[in-house]
Amino acid sequence: MKKILLADDHSFIRLGLIQILKDEYPTAEITEVADGDELVKQVSLGDFDIVISDLDMPGRSGLEALEQIKLLKPQLPVLILSIYPEELYAVRVLKAGASGYLNKNAAPYELVTAVQRILQGRKYITPEISEKLLINIESDKKPHEKLSNREFEIFKLLASGKSLSQVAESMSLALTTVSTHRSRILKKLDATSNSELTRYAIAHQIIRDIDL
């Protein structure tokens, strides 16, 4: 019997994913969680064959949870789901230890294919991701691809209009820590203000257009 840990903050998304998984694995035991902190807690408490996690969740993001999971149980395979296009996150999550990355807009059979391949001990990598991995050389990286995972999460929040205090609260970080990360982000992206971060994020399709 397969034991699957499923993390997504939207109950209707979890319901749909469970239905797809149950069609393929009728006897599977599926544990549901709604945020990154509970995801890490369940990993530490139980034994699972695979983790399927959304990338964007309240509190600890899927990316941060992934990093913690790989510290707790390095051999536990993790499939990351996201609404973001592959070129934005796929390489980042694979480098962080994920066994695969799947866009939520993919057909249901793709989820089954990804899970089957990962349970066989393989990576789930689409041709698009494979190509991106091949050309992902430091000199070819865009400025935002050089941000650390935490810097990237903070960058997204700041670019979306969040204040330093809101970012600190959302990520459970000290205000001084967020401020230090912001300074590094501005330097790496050659920006001088949050408005410039927003324009950069919109230009690179990291966030949708918002009123500046």
BAKE-976053 format. One record per residue: residue number from 1; residue in one letter; x, y, z of N, C-alpha, C in turn. Coordinates in pm, 1 decimal, always signed. Example, Ala and Ser with C-alpha at 12.3 -4.5 7.8 and 13.67 -1.06 7.14 Angstrom:
BEGIN
{atom 1,"A",{+1319.0,-569.0,+780.0},{+1230.0,-450.0,+780.0},{+1320.0,-330.0,+780.0}}
{atom 2,"S",{+1285.0,-225.0,+708.0},{+1367.0,-106.0,+714.0},{+1290.0,+3.0,+787.0}}
***
This chain:
BEGIN
{atom 1,"M",{+83.9,-120.0,+0.0},{+0.0,+0.0,+0.0},{+87.7,+125.5,+0.0}}
{atom 2,"K",{+61.4,+214.4,-93.2},{+137.8,+337.0,-103.2},{+89.9,+438.2,+0.5}}
{atom 3,"K",{+186.1,+509.2,+59.0},{+153.6,+613.9,+154.8},{+197.3,+747.3,+94.8}}
{atom 4,"I",{+99.9,+832.3,+70.3},{+123.5,+958.7,+1.1},{+89.7,+1074.6,+93.2}}
{atom 5,"L",{+177.8,+1173.3,+98.0},{+153.3,+1295.3,+175.2},{+127.4,+1408.9,+77.1}}
{atom 6,"L",{+9.4,+1468.2,+87.1},{-34.5,+1570.2,-8.3},{-49.6,+1704.3,+61.6}}
{atom 7,"A",{+15.7,+1808.0,+8.1},{+11.2,+1940.8,+69.6},{-38.4,+2045.4,-29.6}}
{atom 8,"D",{-148.7,+2110.5,+6.5},{-202.1,+2221.4,-73.9},{-298.0,+2298.9,+15.9}}
{atom 9,"D",{-293.3,+2431.4,+9.3},{-377.3,+2510.2,+98.4},{-521.5,+2524.4,+49.6}}
{atom 10,"H",{-552.4,+2472.8,-69.2},{-689.3,+2477.4,-120.0},{-752.1,+2337.3,-112.5}}
{atom 11,"S",{-858.2,+2325.9,-34.2},{-919.9,+2195.5,-12.8},{-975.2,+2135.1,-142.2}}
{atom 12,"F",{-1027.9,+2219.3,-231.3},{-1084.3,+2164.5,-354.8},{-974.7,+2111.5,-447.5}}
{atom 13,"I",{-855.7,+2173.1,-440.5},{-741.9,+2121.8,-518.1},{-701.0,+1985.6,-463.4}}
{atom 14,"R",{-693.3,+1975.0,-331.4},{-657.2,+1847.4,-270.0},{-757.6,+1739.7,-308.4}}
{atom 15,"L",{-885.7,+1775.7,-306.8},{-990.3,+1679.8,-341.1},{-972.2,+1626.5,-483.2}}
{atom 16,"G",{-943.1,+1716.5,-576.1},{-922.0,+1674.6,-715.1},{-799.5,+1586.9,-730.8}}
{atom 17,"L",{-691.8,+1623.2,-662.9},{-569.1,+1544.7,-670.6},{-588.3,+1405.7,-609.7}}
{atom 18,"I",{-660.7,+1401.2,-498.8},{-686.9,+1272.5,-433.8},{-766.0,+1180.8,-526.5}}
{atom 19,"Q",{-864.0,+1235.6,-597.4},{-943.9,+1155.8,-688.8},{-857.6,+1097.0,-800.2}}
{atom 20,"I",{-767.5,+1179.7,-854.8},{-677.8,+1132.5,-960.5},{-587.9,+1020.9,-907.4}}
{atom 21,"L",{-533.1,+1041.1,-787.6},{-442.2,+942.9,-729.3},{-515.4,+813.6,-692.7}}
{atom 22,"K",{-637.9,+825.8,-641.0},{-714.7,+707.6,-601.7},{-755.0,+623.2,-722.9}}
{atom 23,"D",{-776.4,+689.9,-836.7},{-809.0,+614.5,-958.4},{-694.0,+523.0,-998.0}}
{atom 24,"E",{-571.9,+569.5,-973.1},{-453.1,+490.9,-1008.8},{-408.9,+400.7,-894.6}}
{atom 25,"Y",{-422.9,+448.9,-771.7},{-379.3,+374.1,-653.8},{-497.5,+364.4,-555.4}}
{atom 26,"P",{-592.8,+274.6,-580.7},{-715.9,+265.0,-499.3},{-690.6,+238.5,-351.2}}
{atom 27,"T",{-583.3,+166.5,-320.3},{-557.4,+131.2,-180.5},{-461.5,+228.2,-111.5}}
{atom 28,"A",{-421.7,+333.5,-181.7},{-323.8,+427.1,-125.4},{-378.4,+495.9,-0.3}}
{atom 29,"E",{-290.1,+516.9,+95.5},{-323.8,+593.4,+215.6},{-272.2,+735.4,+194.1}}
{atom 30,"I",{-363.8,+830.2,+182.5},{-326.9,+967.8,+149.8},{-351.8,+1058.5,+270.0}}
{atom 31,"T",{-246.2,+1124.9,+314.7},{-254.4,+1219.7,+425.6},{-254.8,+1361.0,+368.3}}
{atom 32,"E",{-348.9,+1442.9,+414.1},{-361.5,+1579.7,+363.5},{-311.6,+1681.4,+466.1}}
{atom 33,"V",{-240.4,+1783.8,+417.0},{-204.5,+1899.3,+500.8},{-227.2,+2025.5,+418.3}}
{atom 34,"A",{-240.7,+2138.7,+488.2},{-277.6,+2262.7,+419.2},{-170.9,+2370.7,+422.7}}
{atom 35,"D",{-55.6,+2343.3,+482.3},{+50.5,+2444.8,+484.5},{+186.8,+2378.5,+499.9}}
{atom 36,"G",{+290.5,+2457.5,+476.9},{+426.0,+2404.8,+478.9},{+472.1,+2357.1,+615.0}}
{atom 37,"D",{+430.6,+2425.4,+720.1},{+472.3,+2385.2,+854.5},{+416.4,+2247.2,+890.6}}
{atom 38,"E",{+288.4,+2225.2,+858.6},{+227.2,+2095.0,+887.3},{+287.6,+1986.8,+798.9}}
{atom 39,"L",{+326.3,+2024.6,+678.5},{+391.1,+1929.7,+587.1},{+520.6,+1877.6,+648.1}}
{atom 40,"V",{+603.2,+1968.0,+693.7},{+731.0,+1927.6,+754.0},{+706.7,+1845.4,+879.4}}
{atom 41,"K",{+606.8,+1883.0,+958.0},{+574.1,+1808.6,+1080.6},{+534.7,+1665.1,+1048.6}}
{atom 42,"Q",{+449.3,+1646.8,+948.1},{+404.9,+1512.4,+911.7},{+520.2,+1427.9,+859.2}}
{atom 43,"V",{+609.1,+1489.7,+784.0},{+726.4,+1417.4,+733.5},{+811.0,+1367.3,+849.1}}
{atom 44,"S",{+826.2,+1451.2,+950.2},{+908.9,+1412.1,+1065.1},{+843.4,+1302.0,+1148.4}}
{atom 45,"L",{+709.0,+1294.9,+1144.7},{+637.3,+1199.1,+1228.5},{+609.8,+1064.8,+1160.5}}
{atom 46,"G",{+595.6,+1065.5,+1027.9},{+553.8,+943.9,+959.0},{+647.4,+898.5,+849.6}}
{atom 47,"D",{+613.7,+784.7,+791.8},{+689.1,+729.4,+679.3},{+600.7,+732.6,+555.3}}
{atom 48,"F",{+649.8,+795.9,+450.0},{+572.2,+810.4,+326.8},{+655.7,+765.1,+206.7}}
{atom 49,"D",{+584.9,+722.5,+103.2},{+652.6,+681.9,-20.3},{+682.2,+801.6,-109.9}}
{atom 50,"I",{+598.0,+904.3,-99.7},{+616.0,+1022.8,-183.2},{+541.2,+1140.4,-119.9}}
{atom 51,"V",{+597.4,+1259.2,-139.6},{+532.4,+1384.0,-99.4},{+494.6,+1459.4,-226.3}}
{atom 52,"I",{+370.4,+1506.6,-231.5},{+325.0,+1591.0,-342.5},{+285.5,+1724.6,-281.3}}
{atom 53,"S",{+357.3,+1829.6,-317.1},{+337.4,+1956.5,-248.9},{+319.8,+2073.2,-344.9}}
{atom 54,"D",{+224.8,+2159.8,-309.6},{+209.6,+2286.4,-380.5},{+330.5,+2374.5,-347.8}}
{atom 55,"L",{+359.9,+2465.9,-438.0},{+473.9,+2554.9,-416.9},{+438.0,+2672.9,-328.0}}
{atom 56,"D",{+321.0,+2731.4,-349.3},{+276.8,+2848.4,-273.6},{+176.5,+2808.4,-166.6}}
{atom 57,"M",{+219.5,+2820.1,-40.4},{+130.7,+2790.4,+71.6},{+153.9,+2892.9,+181.5}}
{atom 58,"P",{+57.9,+2911.1,+270.4},{+75.1,+3006.2,+381.0},{+192.6,+2967.8,+469.3}}
{atom 59,"G",{+256.1,+3069.7,+527.6},{+369.1,+3042.4,+616.1},{+489.8,+2994.4,+538.0}}
{atom 60,"R",{+539.0,+2876.8,+572.9},{+654.0,+2819.2,+505.0},{+613.7,+2776.2,+363.6}}
{atom 61,"S",{+683.0,+2827.0,+263.2},{+648.3,+2793.7,+125.0},{+685.6,+2649.8,+93.4}}
{atom 62,"G",{+634.0,+2599.8,-18.6},{+668.0,+2465.3,-60.2},{+816.4,+2448.4,-83.7}}
{atom 63,"L",{+880.7,+2554.4,-131.1},{+1025.1,+2548.7,-155.8},{+1102.4,+2538.8,-25.2}}
{atom 64,"E",{+1062.2,+2617.6,+72.1},{+1127.7,+2610.1,+203.8},{+1100.0,+2475.6,+270.1}}
{atom 65,"A",{+977.1,+2427.5,+257.2},{+943.2,+2297.4,+314.0},{+1025.8,+2187.8,+248.8}}
{atom 66,"L",{+1044.5,+2197.9,+116.9},{+1125.5,+2100.5,+44.1},{+1266.6,+2093.8,+101.4}}
{atom 67,"E",{+1326.0,+2209.0,+122.8},{+1462.3,+2212.2,+176.9},{+1469.0,+2146.5,+314.5}}
{atom 68,"Q",{+1367.2,+2169.3,+397.0},{+1363.4,+2109.2,+530.3},{+1341.6,+1958.3,+521.6}}
{atom 69,"I",{+1256.4,+1916.8,+429.3},{+1230.6,+1773.0,+410.2},{+1357.6,+1700.5,+370.0}}
{atom 70,"K",{+1435.2,+1760.8,+282.0},{+1557.8,+1695.6,+235.8},{+1662.2,+1686.0,+347.4}}
{atom 71,"L",{+1651.1,+1774.1,+446.3},{+1739.3,+1764.5,+562.9},{+1691.9,+1652.8,+655.4}}
{atom 72,"L",{+1559.9,+1642.9,+671.7},{+1503.7,+1541.7,+760.6},{+1513.4,+1401.5,+701.3}}
{atom 73,"K",{+1472.5,+1389.0,+574.3},{+1469.1,+1258.7,+507.4},{+1515.5,+1274.9,+362.3}}
{atom 74,"P",{+1645.8,+1272.7,+341.9},{+1703.0,+1299.2,+209.7},{+1651.1,+1206.6,+99.7}}
{atom 75,"Q",{+1613.0,+1083.8,+134.5},{+1571.6,+987.4,+32.7},{+1422.5,+996.0,-1.2}}
{atom 76,"L",{+1346.7,+1074.4,+72.4},{+1202.8,+1085.4,+48.3},{+1178.2,+1168.8,-78.1}}
{atom 77,"P",{+1117.1,+1110.8,-181.6},{+1094.2,+1185.9,-305.5},{+982.0,+1287.9,-290.7}}
{atom 78,"V",{+1002.4,+1404.2,-352.5},{+905.5,+1513.0,-344.9},{+872.4,+1561.7,-485.9}}
{atom 79,"L",{+743.5,+1564.2,-517.5},{+695.6,+1620.0,-643.9},{+633.5,+1755.7,-613.0}}
{atom 80,"I",{+684.0,+1859.5,-679.1},{+634.0,+1994.7,-656.9},{+531.8,+2030.9,-764.6}}
{atom 81,"L",{+417.1,+2081.3,-721.3},{+313.7,+2130.4,-812.5},{+308.2,+2282.5,-802.9}}
{atom 82,"S",{+280.2,+2347.9,-916.1},{+276.7,+2494.1,-913.6},{+198.1,+2549.6,-1030.8}}
{atom 83,"I",{+144.2,+2670.2,-1012.2},{+78.5,+2740.1,-1123.0},{+180.5,+2813.4,-1208.7}}
{atom 84,"Y",{+305.1,+2823.3,-1158.9},{+407.1,+2897.6,-1230.8},{+466.6,+2814.9,-1344.3}}
{atom 85,"P",{+505.8,+2880.1,-1453.7},{+565.3,+2807.8,-1566.7},{+696.9,+2741.7,-1528.4}}
{atom 86,"E",{+730.4,+2638.0,-1600.9},{+850.6,+2559.5,-1569.6},{+978.3,+2642.3,-1568.7}}
{atom 87,"E",{+986.6,+2737.8,-1661.2},{+1111.2,+2813.7,-1672.2},{+1138.7,+2900.0,-1549.6}}
{atom 88,"L",{+1035.1,+2924.8,-1469.5},{+1053.1,+3010.2,-1352.5},{+1100.4,+2933.2,-1230.2}}
{atom 89,"Y",{+1052.0,+2811.2,-1211.5},{+1079.2,+2739.4,-1087.2},{+1139.2,+2600.4,-1101.7}}
{atom 90,"A",{+1124.1,+2535.7,-1216.3},{+1161.7,+2394.6,-1228.4},{+1307.1,+2367.9,-1188.5}}
{atom 91,"V",{+1399.7,+2442.1,-1245.7},{+1541.1,+2419.5,-1215.6},{+1568.8,+2446.6,-1068.7}}
{atom 92,"R",{+1507.0,+2549.9,-1015.0},{+1528.2,+2587.3,-875.4},{+1485.2,+2474.7,-780.7}}
{atom 93,"V",{+1367.6,+2417.7,-803.2},{+1320.0,+2313.2,-711.4},{+1396.6,+2182.5,-731.3}}
{atom 94,"L",{+1436.4,+2153.1,-854.1},{+1515.1,+2032.1,-877.4},{+1651.3,+2041.7,-809.0}}
{atom 95,"K",{+1710.4,+2159.3,-814.0},{+1838.7,+2179.6,-746.6},{+1823.2,+2171.7,-595.4}}
{atom 96,"A",{+1704.4,+2204.1,-546.3},{+1678.3,+2197.3,-401.7},{+1648.3,+2055.8,-356.0}}
{atom 97,"G",{+1638.8,+1961.7,-450.2},{+1621.0,+1822.0,-412.8},{+1491.1,+1757.0,-455.5}}
{atom 98,"A",{+1404.1,+1831.9,-525.4},{+1277.5,+1773.0,-570.7},{+1302.6,+1664.6,-674.3}}
{atom 99,"S",{+1212.0,+1568.3,-680.5},{+1222.1,+1461.7,-780.4},{+1146.1,+1495.6,-907.3}}
{atom 100,"G",{+1068.3,+1603.3,-903.3},{+994.5,+1643.5,-1022.0},{+921.2,+1773.5,-1000.5}}
{atom 101,"Y",{+879.5,+1834.6,-1110.3},{+805.9,+1960.7,-1107.8},{+694.5,+1950.9,-1210.7}}
{atom 102,"L",{+572.5,+1983.3,-1168.6},{+458.5,+1970.5,-1258.9},{+370.1,+2093.6,-1248.3}}
{atom 103,"N",{+339.6,+2153.3,-1362.9},{+248.4,+2266.6,-1366.0},{+107.0,+2218.4,-1339.2}}
{atom 104,"K",{+31.3,+2292.8,-1260.3},{-104.6,+2252.7,-1224.4},{-199.5,+2250.3,-1343.8}}
{atom 105,"N",{-159.6,+2314.4,-1451.7},{-243.4,+2314.1,-1571.9},{-223.9,+2187.8,-1655.7}}
{atom 106,"A",{-131.8,+2102.2,-1613.6},{-106.0,+1979.6,-1688.7},{-226.4,+1885.5,-1679.8}}
{atom 107,"A",{-238.1,+1798.6,-1777.4},{-348.2,+1701.7,-1779.6},{-334.2,+1604.2,-1662.0}}
{atom 108,"P",{-446.5,+1552.7,-1611.3},{-441.9,+1460.4,-1496.8},{-348.4,+1341.7,-1517.0}}
{atom 109,"Y",{-341.4,+1289.6,-1640.3},{-255.7,+1172.1,-1661.8},{-108.8,+1206.3,-1640.4}}
{atom 110,"E",{-74.0,+1335.5,-1654.2},{+64.8,+1375.4,-1631.9},{+101.4,+1359.5,-1484.5}}
{atom 111,"L",{+6.0,+1386.7,-1395.4},{+31.5,+1366.7,-1253.0},{+57.7,+1219.2,-1225.0}}
{atom 112,"V",{-22.2,+1132.4,-1283.5},{-4.0,+988.4,-1265.1},{+131.1,+944.8,-1319.9}}
{atom 113,"T",{+165.7,+994.9,-1437.5},{+295.0,+962.4,-1498.6},{+409.6,+1006.3,-1409.9}}
{atom 114,"A",{+398.6,+1128.9,-1356.4},{+504.0,+1182.9,-1270.6},{+520.3,+1098.5,-1144.8}}
{atom 115,"V",{+408.2,+1063.5,-1081.2},{+413.4,+983.9,-958.3},{+469.9,+844.9,-986.6}}
{atom 116,"Q",{+425.7,+782.9,-1093.8},{+476.1,+649.8,-1128.6},{+628.0,+652.1,-1148.7}}
{atom 117,"R",{+673.4,+749.8,-1222.3},{+817.2,+758.0,-1251.6},{+897.2,+782.6,-1124.6}}
{atom 118,"I",{+847.0,+870.5,-1040.0},{+919.0,+903.0,-916.7},{+921.3,+783.6,-821.5}}
{atom 119,"L",{+810.8,+710.7,-812.9},{+806.4,+592.3,-727.1},{+899.7,+481.8,-776.1}}
{atom 120,"Q",{+938.6,+488.7,-903.3},{+1035.3,+394.8,-959.5},{+1179.1,+438.6,-931.4}}
{atom 121,"G",{+1192.6,+549.3,-859.9},{+1325.2,+598.6,-825.8},{+1385.4,+689.4,-930.9}}
{atom 122,"R",{+1303.0,+737.2,-1024.1},{+1352.3,+823.9,-1131.3},{+1304.3,+966.4,-1110.2}}
{atom 123,"K",{+1357.6,+1057.5,-1188.6},{+1314.9,+1196.4,-1187.4},{+1205.2,+1215.9,-1291.6}}
{atom 124,"Y",{+1115.0,+1308.7,-1262.0},{+1015.7,+1345.6,-1362.4},{+1060.6,+1478.9,-1421.6}}
{atom 125,"I",{+1114.2,+1471.9,-1542.2},{+1166.7,+1591.1,-1608.4},{+1109.6,+1597.8,-1749.8}}
{atom 126,"T",{+1037.3,+1703.7,-1777.7},{+982.6,+1721.4,-1911.8},{+1094.4,+1764.3,-2006.4}}
{atom 127,"P",{+1073.8,+1751.9,-2137.6},{+1175.5,+1798.4,-2233.8},{+1212.1,+1944.6,-2213.0}}
{atom 128,"E",{+1112.0,+2026.4,-2173.9},{+1138.1,+2168.9,-2151.9},{+1231.9,+2190.1,-2033.0}}
{atom 129,"I",{+1208.3,+2113.1,-1926.3},{+1295.2,+2123.6,-1809.4},{+1434.6,+2073.0,-1841.7}}
{atom 130,"S",{+1441.5,+1962.8,-1915.9},{+1570.9,+1905.4,-1954.2},{+1654.3,+2006.0,-2031.2}}
{atom 131,"E",{+1588.9,+2074.4,-2123.6},{+1660.1,+2175.9,-2203.2},{+1708.1,+2289.5,-2113.7}}
{atom 132,"K",{+1622.3,+2330.2,-2020.3},{+1658.5,+2438.1,-1929.4},{+1777.1,+2398.5,-1842.4}}
{atom 133,"L",{+1780.9,+2273.4,-1798.6},{+1891.8,+2226.4,-1716.6},{+2023.1,+2228.3,-1794.5}}
{atom 134,"L",{+2015.5,+2194.3,-1921.5},{+2135.4,+2189.2,-2004.1},{+2197.4,+2326.5,-2025.5}}
{atom 135,"I",{+2110.0,+2428.1,-2034.9},{+2161.5,+2562.4,-2064.0},{+2175.0,+2648.2,-1938.2}}
{atom 136,"N",{+2149.2,+2585.6,-1823.2},{+2151.6,+2662.5,-1698.4},{+2294.8,+2679.9,-1648.0}}
{atom 137,"I",{+2370.6,+2756.7,-1721.6},{+2509.6,+2786.8,-1686.6},{+2512.4,+2924.2,-1619.7}}
{atom 138,"E",{+2596.4,+2941.0,-1523.5},{+2598.8,+3064.0,-1444.0},{+2601.4,+3189.2,-1530.4}}
{atom 139,"S",{+2680.3,+3190.5,-1634.5},{+2692.4,+3310.4,-1717.1},{+2565.2,+3340.2,-1794.6}}
{atom 140,"D",{+2480.9,+3239.7,-1810.8},{+2357.8,+3258.8,-1886.2},{+2238.3,+3290.9,-1796.5}}
{atom 141,"K",{+2258.9,+3292.0,-1667.5},{+2147.1,+3311.5,-1576.4},{+2095.9,+3454.9,-1580.2}}
{atom 142,"K",{+1965.1,+3467.7,-1566.9},{+1905.4,+3599.4,-1547.6},{+1933.6,+3641.3,-1404.2}}
{atom 143,"P",{+1933.2,+3772.6,-1376.3},{+1965.2,+3818.4,-1239.8},{+1881.9,+3751.3,-1131.2}}
{atom 144,"H",{+1751.1,+3733.0,-1154.3},{+1667.5,+3673.9,-1047.7},{+1697.9,+3526.5,-1024.7}}
{atom 145,"E",{+1761.4,+3461.3,-1122.7},{+1796.6,+3320.6,-1105.7},{+1918.2,+3303.9,-1015.7}}
{atom 146,"K",{+1986.4,+3416.0,-986.4},{+2102.9,+3411.5,-899.2},{+2065.1,+3437.6,-752.9}}
{atom 147,"L",{+1938.4,+3467.0,-729.2},{+1891.8,+3485.2,-591.7},{+1883.7,+3349.4,-522.6}}
{atom 148,"S",{+1910.2,+3349.1,-392.3},{+1890.2,+3226.2,-316.1},{+1740.1,+3199.6,-309.4}}
{atom 149,"N",{+1702.8,+3080.2,-267.5},{+1560.6,+3047.6,-260.0},{+1485.4,+3141.1,-166.0}}
{atom 150,"R",{+1544.3,+3171.5,-51.8},{+1478.1,+3262.8,+42.0},{+1471.0,+3404.1,-16.5}}
{atom 151,"E",{+1579.8,+3448.3,-78.5},{+1578.3,+3579.9,-141.6},{+1470.0,+3587.8,-249.0}}
{atom 152,"F",{+1454.1,+3480.0,-323.4},{+1354.4,+3479.4,-430.8},{+1213.0,+3490.7,-373.8}}
{atom 153,"E",{+1185.9,+3421.5,-264.7},{+1053.4,+3428.4,-202.3},{+1027.1,+3569.7,-149.2}}
{atom 154,"I",{+1126.8,+3629.8,-85.7},{+1111.4,+3765.9,-33.8},{+1095.3,+3864.8,-148.3}}
{atom 155,"F",{+1173.4,+3846.6,-254.4},{+1163.3,+3931.6,-373.0},{+1021.4,+3930.8,-428.3}}
{atom 156,"K",{+960.8,+3813.0,-440.0},{+824.2,+3801.8,-492.3},{+724.6,+3878.1,-405.3}}
{atom 157,"L",{+739.6,+3865.4,-275.3},{+647.9,+3933.5,-184.0},{+664.9,+4084.6,-190.6}}
{atom 158,"L",{+789.0,+4131.8,-192.5},{+814.5,+4275.4,-202.0},{+763.4,+4330.6,-334.6}}
{atom 159,"A",{+787.4,+4255.8,-441.9},{+743.2,+4299.3,-574.3},{+591.4,+4301.9,-584.0}}
{atom 160,"S",{+525.7,+4221.0,-501.9},{+378.7,+4216.3,-501.4},{+317.2,+4327.2,-417.5}}
{atom 161,"G",{+403.1,+4409.6,-355.3},{+353.2,+4523.3,-279.0},{+353.3,+4505.4,-128.9}}
{atom 162,"K",{+409.0,+4394.2,-79.4},{+413.7,+4370.6,+64.3},{+520.3,+4460.1,+129.6}}
{atom 163,"S",{+490.7,+4508.1,+249.6},{+588.3,+4586.4,+324.9},{+687.9,+4492.3,+392.0}}
{atom 164,"L",{+795.7,+4547.8,+445.1},{+894.7,+4465.8,+514.3},{+831.0,+4391.8,+631.9}}
{atom 165,"S",{+746.2,+4461.6,+706.8},{+682.8,+4398.0,+822.1},{+586.4,+4287.9,+779.3}}
{atom 166,"Q",{+516.9,+4308.9,+668.6},{+425.1,+4205.2,+619.3},{+502.7,+4082.1,+572.1}}
{atom 167,"V",{+615.1,+4104.8,+507.0},{+699.1,+3993.5,+462.6},{+752.7,+3917.7,+583.8}}
{atom 168,"A",{+798.8,+3992.0,+682.0},{+853.0,+3930.1,+803.4},{+747.7,+3842.8,+871.3}}
{atom 169,"E",{+625.5,+3895.1,+880.8},{+517.2,+3818.5,+944.3},{+479.8,+3696.4,+861.7}}
{atom 170,"S",{+471.6,+3713.9,+729.8},{+432.5,+3604.6,+641.3},{+532.5,+3490.1,+645.4}}
{atom 171,"M",{+660.9,+3522.4,+654.5},{+765.1,+3420.0,+649.5},{+820.9,+3384.8,+786.6}}
{atom 172,"S",{+762.5,+3444.2,+891.9},{+808.4,+3418.6,+1029.3},{+956.9,+3450.2,+1045.3}}
{atom 173,"L",{+995.3,+3567.8,+995.6},{+1134.5,+3612.6,+1003.4},{+1142.2,+3743.1,+1081.0}}
{atom 174,"A",{+1259.5,+3772.7,+1134.4},{+1280.8,+3900.5,+1200.9},{+1281.9,+4011.8,+1096.6}}
{atom 175,"L",{+1234.6,+4129.3,+1135.4},{+1230.7,+4243.0,+1043.0},{+1370.4,+4277.1,+992.0}}
{atom 176,"T",{+1470.4,+4268.4,+1080.4},{+1607.6,+4298.6,+1039.7},{+1658.8,+4198.8,+936.0}}
{atom 177,"T",{+1614.6,+4072.7,+948.8},{+1655.0,+3970.4,+852.1},{+1597.6,+4000.4,+714.4}}
{atom 178,"V",{+1471.3,+4038.1,+710.7},{+1407.3,+4071.7,+584.0},{+1473.6,+4194.1,+521.8}}
{atom 179,"S",{+1504.9,+4291.8,+605.4},{+1570.0,+4413.5,+556.6},{+1706.1,+4381.2,+494.6}}
{atom 180,"T",{+1780.5,+4291.7,+558.4},{+1912.0,+4252.0,+505.7},{+1896.1,+4181.3,+371.6}}
{atom 181,"H",{+1797.7,+4090.8,+362.9},{+1772.9,+4020.6,+237.0},{+1732.2,+4118.8,+128.0}}
{atom 182,"R",{+1649.7,+4218.2,+164.3},{+1605.5,+4317.0,+65.2},{+1724.9,+4390.6,+6.2}}
{atom 183,"S",{+1819.7,+4426.3,+89.7},{+1939.4,+4496.7,+41.4},{+2016.8,+4411.1,-58.6}}
{atom 184,"R",{+2027.9,+4282.5,-28.3},{+2098.7,+4191.2,-118.4},{+2023.4,+4174.5,-250.5}}
{atom 185,"I",{+1891.2,+4167.8,-239.4},{+1807.6,+4151.8,-358.8},{+1821.8,+4273.2,-450.0}}
{atom 186,"L",{+1813.0,+4392.1,-390.8},{+1827.5,+4515.4,-469.1},{+1961.6,+4518.5,-541.5}}
{atom 187,"K",{+2064.7,+4477.8,-471.8},{+2198.6,+4478.8,-531.5},{+2208.7,+4379.8,-646.7}}
{atom 188,"K",{+2157.9,+4258.1,-625.4},{+2167.6,+4154.5,-727.9},{+2084.5,+4187.9,-851.9}}
{atom 189,"L",{+1973.5,+4259.6,-831.5},{+1886.7,+4293.1,-944.5},{+1913.7,+4433.7,-996.9}}
{atom 190,"D",{+2016.6,+4498.2,-940.9},{+2054.0,+4633.8,-982.9},{+1933.8,+4727.1,-973.9}}
{atom 191,"A",{+1863.9,+4719.9,-860.3},{+1745.5,+4802.6,-836.8},{+1769.6,+4890.7,-715.0}}
{atom 192,"T",{+1688.3,+4996.6,-704.1},{+1704.3,+5089.2,-592.2},{+1577.9,+5103.4,-508.5}}
{atom 193,"S",{+1467.3,+5043.4,-552.0},{+1341.4,+5058.9,-478.7},{+1251.3,+4938.5,-501.7}}
{atom 194,"N",{+1148.0,+4928.4,-419.4},{+1050.6,+4821.1,-436.8},{+974.3,+4835.0,-567.8}}
{atom 195,"S",{+952.0,+4958.3,-610.6},{+883.0,+4980.7,-738.1},{+962.5,+4921.9,-853.8}}
{atom 196,"E",{+1093.2,+4934.8,-847.1},{+1177.8,+4877.0,-951.7},{+1174.0,+4724.3,-944.6}}
{atom 197,"L",{+1164.4,+4670.0,-823.4},{+1151.1,+4525.1,-810.3},{+1020.4,+4479.2,-874.7}}
{atom 198,"T",{+914.3,+4556.8,-853.9},{+784.4,+4522.6,-912.2},{+791.6,+4524.9,-1064.8}}
{atom 199,"R",{+852.4,+4628.3,-1121.2},{+864.0,+4637.6,-1267.0},{+945.4,+4520.9,-1322.8}}
{atom 200,"Y",{+1051.9,+4486.1,-1252.2},{+1134.7,+4372.6,-1295.5},{+1052.6,+4244.0,-1292.8}}
{atom 201,"A",{+978.9,+4223.0,-1183.2},{+900.2,+4099.7,-1167.8},{+792.4,+4088.7,-1274.7}}
{atom 202,"I",{+728.9,+4199.3,-1306.9},{+626.3,+4198.4,-1410.9},{+688.4,+4171.4,-1547.6}}
{atom 203,"A",{+801.4,+4235.2,-1572.9},{+869.3,+4218.4,-1702.2},{+911.9,+4074.2,-1725.4}}
{atom 204,"H",{+946.1,+4004.6,-1618.6},{+991.8,+3865.5,-1630.1},{+880.5,+3765.8,-1596.2}}
{atom 205,"Q",{+756.9,+3814.7,-1588.4},{+638.9,+3731.6,-1565.1},{+646.8,+3652.5,-1434.7}}
{atom 206,"I",{+711.0,+3712.0,-1335.4},{+721.4,+3648.9,-1203.6},{+595.6,+3678.5,-1122.3}}
{atom 207,"I",{+540.2,+3796.5,-1142.5},{+410.5,+3832.3,-1085.9},{+327.2,+3894.9,-1196.2}}
{atom 208,"R",{+197.5,+3902.5,-1172.1},{+109.5,+3967.2,-1267.4},{+111.7,+4117.8,-1246.2}}
{atom 209,"D",{+68.9,+4189.7,-1346.4},{+68.4,+4335.7,-1340.2},{-15.3,+4384.3,-1221.7}}
{atom 210,"I",{+37.3,+4482.0,-1148.3},{-36.5,+4543.7,-1038.6},{-24.0,+4694.0,-1050.2}}
{atom 211,"D",{-108.2,+4765.1,-978.5},{-102.1,+4911.3,-982.1},{+16.4,+4959.6,-898.2}}
{atom 212,"L",{+103.7,+5033.8,-963.3},{+221.6,+5084.8,-891.7},{+189.0,+5215.6,-819.8}}
***
